[in-house]
């Protein structure tokens, strides 16, 4: 079972999700100022 490929795939999805959350939080901060 290729756990390494799954791990890398999960990390890339998690990284994209974190990037999206940071972008949303940053836009909310800019709009609140």
N, C-alpha and C positions, 0 to 999 in steps of 0.2 A: 504494500500500500504506500503510494508516494505522499508521505506526510509532509515532506519538505515543500512540494509544490503547493499543497493546500495551505501550508503556513504562510508562504510568500503571498499567495492570492489573498488570504485573510488580512495580512498586514497591509497590502495595497488598498483593499477596501476600507480598512480602518483608517488609513492615512487620508484617503479621499474624504471620508466622513468627518474626520477631525478638521480638515481644511475647510470643508463646507460650514461646520459649526463656527469656526473662527471667523469666517467671512460674514456669517449672519450676525454674530455678536458684534463685530466691528461696525457693520452697517447700522445696527440698532444704536450703538454708542454714538455714531456720527449723527444720526437723526435726532437723538435726544439732546444733543448739545445746542 
